[in-house]
């Protein structure tokens, strides 16, 4: 059975950093006022928020929407593994939120994609919008369109290539949409990759991992946290 237990990789009085496994949803969906609180786990899968409330209950009242996503200042897709930073106080939540808004938090991802990009180093600068009637995003959709910028570097080329990726904005599904838009969908991606050509027979998960995060702390020091990449393009 797949282990969906987050791993704490760093903690101090202001925040903790965890490594989220692939397959673990960050928080439950929002619900209409008056309905069952999302923290009640009946009839739904467990989330990172459930784990936080059990292991770090002090985050219960932290955030913009503590009813649904206490302590959550940024997120990863359910299928994506990697580092997340969880503030332990409201003051640090506001601090991290501002850093994200000002693009002062640097994130490094690794992904296995189909094929070899034409450029060894590339920049994808394409706004992303919501596809009507779906949860999907697209560079062709104009609905709620927002700027999105992704930089990448080819680490190892092959039939399936390993890329190092630096998103400069934080749009939903940004890396997945951008890489698919240039003809190199992430292996194991059932949403944005060709169903029979995105490595679905070779890879049993979305091959995307948030490997490192770097940001200035309140005291002026630079915090850099990283994890090992849980996959290669040789699988």
trRosetta pair geometry for C-beta under 8 A, 3 or more apart (Angstrom, degrees):
i j d omega theta_ij theta_ji phi_ij phi_ji
2 21 7.4 164 162 147 101 137
2 23 5.6 25 131 60 149 168
3 21 6.2 -165 101 -95 74 168
4 21 5.4 -143 -128 69 44 130
4 23 5.7 -100 -100 99 106 106
4 24 4.5 142 -164 -75 99 104
4 46 7.1 130 112 81 136 115
5 21 7.1 54 52 -6 38 133
5 51 7.4 148 -143 -121 58 140
6 18 4.3 14 171 175 123 132
6 19 6.6 159 -163 71 71 49
6 20 5.5 -27 -110 -101 99 55
6 21 6.9 -141 -89 -4 48 83
6 24 7.0 -150 -60 109 85 170
6 48 6.1 73 -51 -128 136 93
6 51 5.6 134 16 125 116 160
7 18 6.3 144 72 -162 40 75
7 19 4.5 -10 59 49 99 103
7 21 7.9 84 -7 -47 93 90
8 11 5.8 -9 -177 -38 123 117
8 16 5.8 -46 -137 -178 105 120
8 17 7.3 107 -159 77 60 51
8 18 5.5 -44 -96 -101 50 79
9 17 5.2 -57 65 102 93 99
9 18 6.7 143 8 -123 84 23
9 19 5.5 76 -34 -29 121 98
9 83 7.1 -66 39 -113 144 97
9 225 6.3 118 108 -170 124 117
9 227 6.4 -100 -93 -79 160 101
10 16 6.9 170 93 -157 56 53
10 17 4.3 21 52 39 96 113
10 225 5.5 -114 6 -112 143 127
11 15 7.4 -136 -136 108 56 45
11 16 4.0 -4 -106 -112 94 89
11 17 7.2 -149 -67 23 56 65
12 15 6.7 22 53 49 82 59
12 16 7.9 176 25 -81 46 55
13 88 7.0 -130 162 71 39 140
14 87 6.8 -45 162 -143 73 73
14 88 6.0 165 167 40 21 101
14 89 6.4 -66 -138 20 60 108
14 92 4.4 148 -171 -95 95 153
14 217 7.9 130 58 -149 157 103
14 218 7.5 -177 -106 2 163 122
15 85 5.6 13 168 -178 139 92
15 86 6.0 156 -163 80 84 47
15 87 5.0 -48 -99 -105 98 44
15 88 5.7 -165 -91 -5 34 88
15 92 5.7 -150 -54 148 97 145
15 96 7.3 96 -86 -55 145 139
16 56 6.6 -143 13 -78 145 159
16 85 7.8 168 88 -154 37 52
16 86 5.1 -13 62 61 82 104
16 88 6.6 79 -11 -54 86 111
17 83 5.9 -7 -177 -159 106 100
17 84 7.1 170 -153 84 61 40
17 85 5.2 -26 -101 -101 82 68
17 86 7.3 174 -88 17 30 76
17 213 7.4 -164 -136 54 129 128
17 225 5.0 -64 162 -168 170 171
18 48 7.6 157 90 -152 148 119
18 83 7.4 149 80 -146 38 51
18 84 5.6 -16 61 60 86 89
18 86 6.5 24 1 -7 108 120
19 81 7.2 23 173 174 86 92
19 82 6.6 -72 -147 -169 73 18
19 83 6.0 -34 -99 -84 64 56
19 84 8.0 150 -104 17 19 74
19 227 5.1 106 -105 -94 128 156
20 24 5.6 -135 -173 70 93 122
20 26 7.2 -22 -131 -90 157 82
20 48 6.1 -36 -117 -90 117 134
20 76 5.7 172 66 49 145 137
20 80 7.8 47 92 102 117 71
20 81 6.1 -163 94 -147 69 52
20 82 6.3 -10 50 59 86 43
20 83 7.7 161 11 -98 83 5
20 84 5.4 41 -23 -4 118 119
21 24 5.3 84 66 -5 80 118
21 81 5.6 -19 -154 -118 31 105
22 78 7.9 73 -168 142 55 54
22 79 5.7 15 -160 -174 95 44
22 80 6.5 -111 -108 142 82 5
22 81 4.1 -60 -46 -50 80 98
22 205 4.9 67 134 -169 156 138
22 206 6.6 -174 -145 50 127 85
22 230 7.9 -145 -10 73 115 149
23 78 6.6 14 -147 162 16 85
23 79 6.9 40 -67 -112 45 48
23 205 7.3 -76 -46 -124 97 117
24 46 7.7 -40 -140 102 89 86
24 47 7.0 121 176 -147 80 41
24 48 5.8 93 145 -57 115 86
24 78 6.7 -157 85 -151 26 69
25 28 7.3 77 120 -81 132 44
25 45 6.4 102 16 93 125 117
25 47 4.7 -58 89 -115 91 90
25 48 7.1 -136 101 -3 45 83
25 78 4.5 -19 -90 -104 68 107
26 47 6.3 18 114 -174 18 104
26 48 4.8 -27 -140 30 47 126
26 49 7.0 69 152 -30 54 88
26 69 7.2 27 130 -132 100 114
26 72 6.3 104 159 -127 116 138
26 75 4.4 -144 34 -143 174 105
26 76 6.4 139 -60 49 123 63
26 78 7.4 -123 -9 -81 72 62
26 84 7.5 154 -119 -104 115 163
27 38 7.6 56 170 133 85 144
27 47 5.4 99 -115 162 23 147
27 48 6.8 -59 -57 57 59 90
27 49 4.5 66 -111 -31 79 131
27 68 5.9 86 158 150 129 79
27 69 3.9 -31 -109 -100 170 93
27 72 5.7 -80 -42 -31 134 163
27 75 7.2 -86 9 -109 101 131
28 31 7.8 -2 126 -33 114 102
28 38 3.9 -174 78 -173 136 121
28 39 7.9 -153 18 -67 136 35
28 44 6.1 44 -119 148 122 153
28 47 5.6 -131 -45 -24 70 153
28 49 6.9 -91 -1 46 79 138
28 68 6.5 -121 72 -157 81 81
29 38 7.2 -167 65 -116 46 133
29 68 7.8 -59 132 -152 21 124
30 38 7.6 -78 -121 -49 26 144
30 65 7.6 -50 -101 177 108 149
30 68 5.2 -29 -99 -104 69 158
31 35 4.7 -117 160 77 121 123
31 36 6.9 -83 176 68 169 59
31 37 7.6 -172 47 -130 142 22
31 38 5.7 176 -9 -57 119 96
31 68 7.5 171 12 -94 77 109
32 35 5.1 77 65 -6 79 123
36 40 5.4 -82 171 51 110 135
36 42 7.9 -71 171 57 155 108
37 40 5.4 101 73 -8 81 98
37 67 6.7 -114 -143 -170 96 95
38 44 7.8 -47 -157 63 74 165
38 49 7.9 28 119 93 112 150
38 67 7.1 101 28 145 103 78
38 68 5.4 52 33 -122 148 68
39 49 7.4 -108 -104 131 80 116
39 50 7.3 148 -148 -97 68 73
39 53 6.5 82 -143 -50 118 174
39 67 7.9 -114 -23 -175 106 56
41 44 6.2 -122 -162 64 51 86
41 46 6.3 9 -142 -92 128 70
41 50 6.1 62 -86 -114 122 138
46 50 4.9 -102 -158 57 82 152
46 51 7.3 80 164 -43 112 86
47 50 5.0 114 54 -1 68 97
47 51 7.5 -128 103 2 46 86
48 51 5.5 -55 -155 37 40 114
48 52 6.3 43 148 -22 70 104
48 72 7.8 106 94 -89 119 114
48 84 7.4 27 -172 58 161 159
49 52 5.5 -52 -146 35 34 114
49 53 6.3 32 157 -19 66 105
49 68 7.9 -83 -111 154 169 44
49 69 6.0 -111 -86 -127 134 52
49 70 6.3 109 -148 43 104 80
49 71 7.5 157 -121 50 76 103
49 72 6.9 -51 -83 -41 100 123
50 53 6.0 -56 -149 36 28 109
50 54 6.6 23 154 -15 62 109
51 54 5.9 -63 -152 39 30 109
51 55 6.0 -5 165 9 69 116
52 55 6.4 -73 -133 53 24 88
52 56 5.3 -46 -165 55 69 99
52 59 5.3 -47 161 59 119 143
52 70 6.8 -167 106 89 132 97
52 71 5.5 -149 171 57 153 149
52 86 6.5 -160 -117 -152 130 154
53 56 7.7 -51 -81 68 14 57
53 57 5.8 48 -168 -108 52 67
53 59 7.3 -108 -84 69 54 97
53 60 6.1 76 -123 -89 90 88
53 70 6.9 83 -76 61 95 134
54 57 7.4 14 -124 -64 6 86
56 59 5.2 47 117 -7 103 110
56 71 7.4 91 101 -100 120 164
56 86 7.3 115 77 123 157 140
56 88 6.9 -94 -180 -114 129 97
57 60 5.6 1 -179 -33 66 114
58 62 7.7 40 132 -22 67 123
58 88 5.9 31 101 -167 123 88
59 62 4.8 -72 -157 33 62 122
59 63 7.8 45 178 -23 88 108
59 70 5.0 128 133 140 86 103
59 71 3.3 3 -175 -63 131 129
59 86 6.5 -34 -103 168 151 113
59 87 7.6 129 -121 88 103 59
59 88 6.3 -82 -77 -124 87 52
60 66 6.5 73 152 -180 46 118
60 70 5.2 -26 -143 -159 25 163
61 66 5.3 24 -148 -160 29 166
61 70 6.9 16 -19 -135 12 118
61 90 7.5 -47 114 -61 88 112
62 66 6.1 124 54 -100 28 115
62 70 5.7 87 55 -171 70 80
62 71 4.9 58 78 -78 117 61
62 87 6.1 -152 167 96 141 98
62 88 7.3 -140 -58 -170 166 18
62 89 6.8 -179 -109 175 129 11
62 90 5.3 -152 -125 -78 80 66
62 93 5.3 170 179 -47 102 144
63 66 4.9 144 55 -73 98 72
63 69 6.1 -128 152 101 162 77
63 70 5.5 -171 15 -137 130 37
63 71 5.8 -85 -44 -23 120 19
63 72 6.0 35 -115 45 147 60
63 73 6.9 -143 -115 -70 93 67
63 87 7.9 149 -72 60 76 113
63 90 7.8 -116 -23 -116 30 76
63 93 5.7 -135 -85 -154 50 151
64 97 7.8 109 -40 -107 113 149
65 68 4.9 -15 141 43 115 101
65 69 5.4 46 85 40 101 89
66 69 7.5 -91 -113 74 24 43
66 70 4.2 48 -151 -96 74 85
66 71 7.8 70 -121 -18 82 57
67 70 7.7 112 -11 -51 10 89
69 72 3.9 -62 164 38 108 133
69 75 7.9 -58 -152 -73 144 123
71 86 4.9 23 163 -165 113 99
71 87 6.3 -164 -150 61 70 66
71 88 7.5 16 -126 -93 111 39
71 93 7.4 -123 -131 -92 41 119
72 75 6.1 26 -176 -72 119 94
72 86 7.3 -33 -89 -119 45 85
73 85 7.0 -40 57 91 117 89
73 86 7.6 159 13 -124 95 38
73 87 5.8 64 -27 -3 133 112
73 93 5.6 -169 -76 -148 120 75
73 96 4.8 55 145 104 165 125
73 97 5.5 -121 -151 -70 111 76
73 100 6.9 178 152 -16 100 143
74 84 6.7 -162 82 -143 89 88
74 85 7.1 42 37 48 112 86
74 96 7.8 -110 -15 149 102 117
74 100 6.1 177 -71 -102 117 147
74 170 6.8 -81 -139 -162 113 150
75 84 7.3 10 -125 -121 32 129
76 80 4.4 -124 173 86 106 115
76 81 7.6 66 146 -141 153 4
76 82 6.0 162 -107 58 157 98
76 84 6.2 -115 -10 -69 110 112
76 210 5.9 -116 -101 -9 132 138
77 80 4.3 85 56 1 88 109
77 173 6.8 72 -75 -87 133 67
77 176 7.6 30 -24 -23 161 138
77 206 7.4 -31 99 79 129 164
77 208 7.7 38 50 84 122 135
79 188 7.9 -172 174 128 129 107
79 189 7.8 135 113 -112 153 68
79 205 6.5 172 -168 -172 91 80
79 206 3.8 76 143 11 120 133
79 208 7.4 66 113 47 91 108
80 206 6.2 -58 -73 96 58 129
80 208 4.8 -48 -117 97 94 107
80 209 7.0 172 -170 -94 76 31
80 210 6.5 63 155 -20 115 97
81 205 8.0 30 -22 152 112 142
81 208 7.6 154 31 94 67 58
81 209 4.9 -17 75 -116 92 83
81 210 7.1 -151 106 26 45 75
81 230 6.1 -11 89 22 156 139
82 109 7.1 -48 -91 -116 166 81
82 209 4.8 142 -67 -176 107 60
82 210 2.6 140 129 51 152 78
82 211 6.2 -75 -129 -51 113 33
82 227 6.7 -176 -139 46 60 133
83 210 5.1 -119 39 116 71 104
83 211 7.2 29 -3 148 109 9
83 212 6.8 55 12 -114 146 13
83 213 5.0 -141 107 -7 137 114
83 225 5.9 148 -142 110 149 114
83 226 7.5 -82 -45 -120 145 26
83 227 5.9 174 -54 -6 98 116
84 210 7.5 73 -57 84 64 148
85 96 6.5 -161 109 -137 126 147
85 213 6.3 -135 -35 111 115 158
85 215 7.9 -50 -34 21 170 138
85 225 7.8 141 -79 37 101 147
87 90 7.7 101 129 -100 129 15
87 92 4.1 180 -148 102 111 99
87 93 4.0 -173 78 -71 155 65
87 95 7.6 146 -112 50 136 91
87 96 5.5 -149 -58 10 122 136
88 92 6.5 25 45 50 61 140
89 92 4.7 87 59 11 88 99
89 93 6.9 -141 97 -8 46 86
90 93 5.3 -49 -149 32 37 119
90 94 6.5 36 154 -18 67 101
91 94 5.9 -54 -154 35 31 109
91 95 6.5 33 147 -21 63 106
92 95 5.1 -48 -145 35 41 118
92 96 6.2 38 156 -16 69 102
92 218 7.9 -93 -110 -38 84 127
93 96 6.1 -58 -148 40 27 105
93 97 6.1 31 153 -23 64 110
94 97 5.5 -52 -143 35 30 117
94 98 6.5 32 156 -20 62 104
95 98 6.0 -58 -156 33 28 109
95 99 6.7 28 149 -18 63 105
95 218 6.3 -44 -150 -76 156 104
96 99 5.4 -52 -149 34 37 114
96 100 6.5 38 153 -18 68 102
96 105 7.6 45 -160 -67 78 139
96 215 7.6 58 -126 138 80 166
97 100 5.8 -54 -152 35 31 111
97 101 6.4 30 151 -18 64 108
98 101 5.5 -55 -146 38 34 112
98 102 6.1 17 159 -6 68 112
99 102 6.1 -67 -143 48 27 99
99 104 4.4 -94 -157 69 78 107
99 105 5.0 85 137 -43 109 99
99 215 5.5 57 172 -157 152 130
99 216 7.4 -170 -118 49 128 81
100 103 7.6 28 -178 -76 32 33
100 104 7.8 -85 -54 44 19 73
100 105 5.5 -18 -88 17 61 131
100 170 6.5 -22 -171 -2 106 155
103 168 6.4 24 -152 -180 129 72
103 169 7.3 -46 -100 -91 116 54
104 215 6.3 85 123 -140 83 89
104 216 6.6 -49 159 19 121 102
105 213 6.5 -8 -180 -168 101 97
105 214 7.3 159 -161 78 55 47
105 215 4.4 -18 -111 -85 78 118
106 166 7.0 -22 -165 -149 86 109
106 213 7.1 153 84 -158 56 46
106 214 4.4 -12 60 59 105 100
106 215 7.0 179 21 -68 69 63
107 166 6.9 149 80 -143 59 60
107 167 6.1 -12 72 48 115 92
107 210 6.3 -38 -172 -151 113 102
107 212 7.1 159 -157 88 44 59
107 213 5.3 -9 -105 -105 73 77
107 214 8.0 -166 -71 23 35 69
108 164 6.5 -20 -166 -170 100 94
108 165 7.2 136 -163 72 51 51
108 166 6.0 -24 -103 -90 63 79
108 210 7.7 118 81 -164 46 56
108 211 5.3 -56 103 67 94 95
108 212 4.1 11 46 53 114 102
108 213 7.6 -148 22 -66 74 39
108 226 7.7 -7 60 -114 124 100
109 164 7.6 147 80 -163 49 46
109 165 4.2 -28 68 67 98 106
109 166 7.6 179 23 -74 78 31
109 167 7.0 38 2 -12 124 99
109 175 6.1 -47 75 -101 162 163
109 208 6.2 -3 -179 -169 124 84
109 209 6.4 155 -158 81 73 44
109 210 5.3 -40 -98 -101 85 51
109 211 6.3 138 -126 7 27 86
110 155 7.4 -14 -135 1 104 150
110 162 6.5 -3 -173 -173 104 93
110 163 6.8 162 -153 83 55 51
110 164 5.9 -27 -99 -102 76 56
110 165 6.9 170 -89 15 23 89
110 208 7.6 171 87 -147 47 42
110 209 5.2 -10 57 59 88 98
110 211 5.3 46 -5 -29 102 133
110 229 4.9 -25 59 -116 156 126
111 162 7.5 163 85 -151 38 50
111 163 5.1 -14 61 58 86 101
111 165 5.9 25 5 -14 110 134
111 175 6.6 177 -47 157 149 128
111 179 6.7 -108 110 -66 155 167
111 186 5.0 -76 -170 -117 122 108
111 187 7.9 158 172 23 80 80
111 207 5.8 106 -160 113 61 82
111 208 4.7 0 -103 -102 98 73
111 209 7.5 177 -75 21 54 65
112 160 5.2 24 176 163 103 112
112 161 7.1 163 -153 81 57 34
112 162 5.7 -28 -97 -95 71 65
112 163 7.7 167 -92 15 21 79
112 186 6.8 89 72 -159 55 71
112 187 4.5 -32 104 22 101 125
112 188 7.9 57 73 9 109 104
112 199 7.2 116 118 -115 112 178
112 203 7.0 171 83 -85 135 151
112 207 3.7 -44 40 139 101 148
112 231 6.5 -81 -22 119 129 123
112 232 7.6 92 -80 146 125 25
112 233 4.7 162 -126 -96 107 82
112 235 7.8 -50 -102 32 173 108
113 117 7.6 40 87 -42 142 96
113 160 6.8 168 80 -159 30 68
113 161 5.5 -23 61 61 84 86
113 163 5.9 18 3 -6 117 124
113 179 5.5 -124 -109 179 137 132
113 184 4.1 48 158 160 133 99
113 185 6.5 164 -148 87 87 25
113 186 5.6 -60 -95 -99 75 44
113 187 6.5 -161 -109 -24 20 80
113 207 7.8 -156 -56 84 43 120
114 159 7.5 -32 -151 156 65 64
114 160 6.0 -40 -103 -106 45 73
114 161 7.9 41 140 18 6 81
114 184 5.9 -166 65 -149 63 59
114 185 6.0 14 21 57 110 73
114 187 6.2 126 -51 -76 78 81
114 193 7.2 117 -3 -144 128 122
114 197 6.6 73 -145 148 169 82
114 198 6.0 -113 -29 -130 133 47
114 199 6.0 -159 -72 -32 99 102
115 159 7.3 -26 -81 -167 37 39
115 160 7.8 8 -5 -100 29 36
115 161 6.7 -41 98 -1 33 112
115 183 6.8 -37 66 130 153 93
115 184 5.3 -121 66 -108 103 90
116 154 6.9 44 -155 -129 80 145
116 157 4.5 43 -119 -156 117 108
116 158 7.1 127 -69 25 103 15
116 161 5.2 117 -100 -55 60 140
116 184 8.0 -122 66 -106 3 130
117 120 7.6 152 87 -88 102 21
117 122 5.9 -110 160 -5 143 144
117 152 7.1 118 -13 101 169 129
117 154 5.9 -155 46 -66 106 116
117 161 7.0 -125 0 76 80 159
117 163 7.4 65 -7 -92 130 126
117 182 6.7 25 -122 128 101 132
117 184 5.6 -56 -71 -31 84 159
118 122 7.8 86 66 -77 74 136
119 122 4.1 119 79 -71 123 100
120 153 6.9 16 151 -155 70 67
120 154 4.9 -95 -148 33 60 113
121 151 7.7 -2 -175 -174 85 93
121 152 7.4 -180 -149 92 46 52
121 153 5.1 -6 -106 -107 79 79
121 154 7.5 -113 -61 11 45 78
122 151 7.3 172 93 -152 46 53
122 152 5.4 -7 61 58 87 92
122 153 8.0 173 22 -80 63 39
122 182 7.6 107 139 -144 155 170
123 149 7.0 -12 -173 -166 97 90
123 150 7.3 158 -158 85 51 47
123 151 5.2 -21 -104 -102 75 74
123 152 7.9 174 -84 20 32 68
124 148 7.9 -18 115 116 93 92
124 149 7.2 162 86 -153 58 42
124 150 4.5 -5 56 60 104 97
124 151 7.8 -166 21 -76 70 28
124 152 7.3 29 -7 -1 104 110
124 178 4.2 126 110 -170 152 116
124 179 7.7 -126 -28 -67 163 45
124 181 6.9 121 -158 71 133 120
124 182 6.3 -111 -98 -37 123 127
125 148 7.7 167 -151 89 39 54
125 149 5.2 4 -109 -111 74 85
126 139 4.2 -6 150 -135 127 131
126 148 6.3 -24 80 70 55 98
126 178 6.5 156 48 -116 111 85
126 181 6.1 -125 65 127 162 165
127 139 6.7 118 75 -145 50 71
127 145 4.8 51 148 175 125 102
127 146 6.1 177 -156 88 91 23
127 147 5.2 -53 -98 -98 86 39
127 148 5.9 123 -126 14 30 86
128 137 4.9 25 176 169 113 122
128 138 7.0 153 -151 77 72 20
128 139 5.9 -51 -97 -88 63 58
128 141 7.7 26 -179 58 48 97
128 145 6.9 171 87 -144 26 65
128 146 6.2 -25 60 60 74 75
128 148 4.5 28 -5 -10 107 147
128 171 4.9 127 56 147 137 159
128 172 7.9 -159 122 61 138 68
128 173 7.6 -175 -178 80 149 89
128 174 6.3 -136 -13 -110 161 72
128 177 5.5 86 -122 104 127 158
128 178 7.8 -74 -70 -59 122 83
129 137 6.8 162 83 -156 28 76
129 138 6.3 -32 65 66 76 71
129 139 7.7 100 18 -136 79 16
129 140 7.7 -96 46 83 110 34
129 141 3.4 -139 88 102 109 89
129 142 5.4 -108 -75 -84 172 2
129 143 4.9 122 172 56 115 55
129 144 5.8 136 -147 69 78 60
129 145 3.8 -38 -75 -84 106 76
129 146 7.5 138 -83 9 58 61
130 134 7.8 -178 175 73 81 71
130 136 7.6 126 -159 86 57 49
130 137 6.0 -50 -100 -105 46 68
130 138 7.9 69 -171 23 9 79
130 141 5.9 -122 71 129 27 148
130 143 4.7 -73 61 98 84 110
130 144 5.1 26 5 50 110 116
131 134 4.6 -10 92 55 107 115
131 136 4.3 -2 28 81 131 97
131 137 6.7 -160 -11 -103 88 14
131 138 5.1 73 -64 -4 101 117
131 141 5.1 -129 -81 -71 55 148
131 143 7.5 152 -87 43 11 125
132 141 7.4 -180 -19 -137 72 122
132 143 6.1 127 -65 -22 79 157
136 173 7.5 -84 -152 78 49 174
136 191 6.3 -178 -103 178 97 107
136 192 7.5 147 -142 -78 107 83
137 141 7.1 -129 -164 40 49 133
137 171 7.0 143 -161 147 163 115
137 172 6.0 157 -46 93 141 91
137 173 4.7 167 26 68 125 126
137 174 7.8 -37 96 -77 157 43
137 177 4.9 -62 95 -76 106 146
138 141 4.2 97 64 -8 102 102
138 177 6.6 -157 -102 -147 28 119
139 148 8.0 -117 -101 54 89 126
139 177 6.5 147 -38 157 84 110
139 178 7.5 91 -59 -98 122 56
139 181 4.9 52 1 -113 137 147
141 145 6.8 -176 107 -81 69 94
142 145 5.1 -49 -154 -34 43 131
146 169 7.6 -172 132 164 106 146
146 171 5.9 170 83 -99 117 120
147 169 6.3 177 109 -73 79 163
148 169 4.9 -130 -128 68 52 135
148 171 4.6 -53 -99 5 120 141
148 174 5.2 -162 -157 -136 128 109
148 177 7.7 22 119 81 164 125
148 178 6.8 -144 129 -68 122 117
149 167 7.5 128 90 -165 58 56
149 168 4.1 -29 91 59 108 119
149 169 5.3 99 32 -5 76 103
150 165 6.4 -14 -174 -166 104 103
150 166 7.4 152 -163 80 57 48
150 167 5.1 -27 -109 -107 82 67
150 168 6.8 -155 -83 13 30 81
150 169 7.9 -80 -57 38 67 82
150 174 6.3 164 -64 148 120 104
150 175 6.1 142 -126 -104 144 64
150 178 4.5 124 27 110 147 172
150 179 7.8 -88 119 -48 156 75
151 165 7.1 152 86 -158 53 52
151 166 4.5 -12 65 62 104 98
151 167 7.8 -167 28 -79 67 21
151 168 6.6 69 -9 -33 98 106
152 163 4.9 -8 -170 -178 116 125
152 164 6.8 151 -158 80 61 49
152 165 4.8 -16 -104 -104 87 74
152 166 7.4 -173 -77 22 40 67
152 179 7.6 92 -64 -92 158 98
153 163 6.6 145 71 -160 42 72
153 164 4.6 -12 58 58 98 100
153 165 7.9 -160 23 -71 65 38
154 157 5.4 24 172 -67 130 92
154 161 5.8 -40 -142 175 99 132
154 162 7.7 102 -166 77 57 54
154 163 6.0 -44 -103 -103 46 76
155 161 7.8 143 50 170 67 82
155 162 4.5 -57 67 104 111 99
155 163 6.3 169 4 -112 91 18
155 164 5.3 95 -52 -24 113 94
156 161 6.4 -177 93 -155 57 65
156 162 4.3 31 44 37 96 110
156 232 7.8 4 52 -171 152 92
156 233 5.7 -171 89 38 117 131
157 161 4.9 -11 -124 -115 47 113
158 161 5.7 158 39 -81 61 62
158 233 5.9 149 50 132 123 129
160 187 5.6 22 -142 -61 127 140
160 199 6.1 71 -101 -91 132 133
160 202 7.4 -141 -42 96 153 153
160 233 4.6 -168 108 -161 93 99
161 184 7.4 -33 46 -159 116 131
161 233 6.0 -19 -159 -125 11 162
162 232 6.5 -42 -79 -162 140 60
162 233 4.2 -130 -47 -23 92 121
163 179 7.6 178 46 -113 160 130
165 175 5.7 75 153 -132 156 124
165 179 8.0 -59 -101 -62 142 120
167 170 6.5 102 128 -88 129 53
167 174 5.6 92 -134 101 134 136
167 175 5.9 -90 -67 -63 120 95
169 174 6.6 -174 89 -125 87 157
170 174 6.9 -138 -161 -9 22 147
171 174 4.0 112 65 -74 87 108
171 177 7.7 -53 104 37 120 137
173 176 4.7 -64 -171 53 80 116
173 177 5.1 82 126 -28 97 103
173 191 7.6 -89 -134 107 136 142
173 192 7.3 150 -179 -46 121 137
174 177 6.0 -63 -144 39 23 106
174 178 6.0 16 164 -15 64 113
175 178 6.0 -58 -141 40 27 108
175 179 6.1 19 165 -13 65 111
175 186 7.4 55 127 -50 97 134
175 208 6.4 139 100 -141 136 136
176 179 6.5 -60 -144 39 21 103
176 180 6.3 18 158 -14 60 113
176 185 7.6 29 -166 -151 70 78
176 186 5.7 -70 -118 10 75 126
176 189 5.8 164 -145 -138 111 147
176 191 7.0 32 158 78 143 112
176 192 4.9 143 158 20 99 152
176 206 7.8 -35 -98 -159 122 130
176 208 7.0 -66 -71 -56 90 159
177 180 6.0 -64 -149 41 26 109
177 181 6.1 30 154 -29 65 110
177 192 6.2 -133 -90 -118 46 148
178 181 5.5 -54 -148 29 30 116
178 182 7.1 12 159 -6 62 103
179 182 6.4 -63 -153 40 34 98
179 184 5.1 -78 179 89 87 84
179 185 6.1 121 114 -117 96 28
179 186 5.7 78 84 -44 146 80
179 192 7.9 96 72 122 84 137
180 183 7.7 58 -177 -67 35 12
180 184 7.4 -123 -91 70 27 40
180 185 4.2 35 -100 -94 83 86
180 186 7.5 -62 -54 3 86 72
180 189 7.4 -116 -68 99 118 148
180 192 4.0 -114 -52 159 157 112
180 193 6.4 -130 -106 -76 111 57
185 189 5.5 -130 167 57 105 127
185 192 5.4 -178 -134 115 114 87
185 193 3.3 160 131 -98 148 87
185 194 6.9 168 24 7 148 67
185 198 4.8 -51 97 -120 127 113
186 189 4.4 84 73 -31 90 128
186 192 7.3 53 30 74 88 115
186 193 6.6 -116 60 -52 52 125
186 198 7.3 36 85 -173 42 112
186 206 6.1 42 121 -166 128 83
186 207 5.6 -165 177 61 94 81
186 208 5.4 -9 -157 -53 155 106
187 193 7.4 85 -112 -97 22 168
187 198 6.0 166 -127 160 40 70
187 199 3.2 -13 -146 54 96 157
187 202 6.8 -51 -169 78 127 108
187 203 4.5 96 143 9 109 154
187 206 7.9 148 90 -151 54 39
187 207 4.4 20 66 14 96 135
188 193 7.7 85 60 29 20 152
188 198 6.8 -135 -5 129 17 100
188 199 5.6 -53 -37 96 61 107
188 200 6.4 124 -111 -100 44 51
188 203 3.7 -91 -58 109 112 119
188 204 6.8 -4 -124 68 126 11
188 205 5.3 35 167 95 155 28
188 206 4.9 -161 106 -94 107 31
188 207 5.1 116 27 -18 120 84
189 192 5.0 -27 139 52 130 85
189 193 4.2 113 73 -7 92 112
189 198 5.5 -94 52 166 75 145
189 206 5.4 64 -84 -123 71 95
189 207 7.9 -89 -37 28 85 74
189 208 7.9 51 -73 -20 110 119
190 193 7.0 -48 -87 51 15 92
190 195 6.7 38 -143 -114 72 78
190 198 7.6 -177 -83 70 35 142
190 200 6.9 77 -86 -104 81 121
192 198 8.0 126 90 -114 60 154
193 197 7.0 -143 165 82 94 71
193 198 2.6 75 148 -98 138 151
193 199 7.4 -38 160 28 160 81
193 200 7.5 173 99 -48 126 96
194 197 3.8 12 84 45 125 105
194 198 5.4 159 55 -35 60 91
195 198 7.1 -28 -105 16 12 108
195 200 6.4 -4 -179 -18 52 156
196 200 7.0 -75 -113 35 27 125
199 202 4.7 -66 -164 52 80 107
199 203 4.6 28 140 13 111 113
199 207 7.2 -21 99 -5 152 132
200 203 7.0 -67 -112 58 20 77
202 235 6.5 130 161 110 97 87
203 206 8.0 89 137 -98 125 13
203 207 5.5 -58 -158 -47 155 113
203 231 8.0 53 -132 -160 112 151
203 235 6.5 88 -92 95 81 129
205 231 8.0 -156 68 -59 114 148
207 231 5.7 -110 -139 94 93 154
209 227 7.7 -114 167 85 116 113
209 229 5.6 143 73 -137 151 71
209 230 6.0 163 -97 25 148 91
209 231 7.0 166 -27 27 133 97
210 213 7.2 22 162 -52 107 100
211 226 6.0 15 151 -154 77 84
211 227 5.8 -132 -151 60 57 76
211 228 7.8 -59 -141 146 100 8
211 229 5.7 -25 -100 -78 128 79
212 224 6.9 -1 -172 -173 108 84
212 225 6.6 169 -149 90 62 50
212 226 4.0 -11 -100 -103 96 89
212 227 7.4 -164 -70 20 58 62
213 224 7.7 178 90 -146 44 46
213 225 5.4 -4 56 58 85 96
213 226 7.9 178 20 -77 53 54
214 222 6.5 8 -172 177 98 101
214 223 6.7 174 -146 90 51 57
214 224 4.5 -1 -105 -105 96 78
214 225 7.6 -179 -76 23 53 61
215 222 7.5 177 93 -152 22 65
215 223 5.7 -12 62 58 69 100
216 220 6.6 -24 -170 -144 109 30
216 221 7.3 150 -155 81 64 33
216 222 5.8 -44 -99 -100 60 63
216 223 7.5 137 -131 14 10 82
217 220 7.0 -34 73 35 76 21
217 221 4.9 -1 39 63 117 83
217 222 7.3 -162 1 -92 84 12
217 223 5.2 91 -50 -30 101 110
229 232 7.2 96 113 -75 121 62
231 235 6.2 -45 -162 -23 98 138
232 235 6.4 140 67 -28 71 85
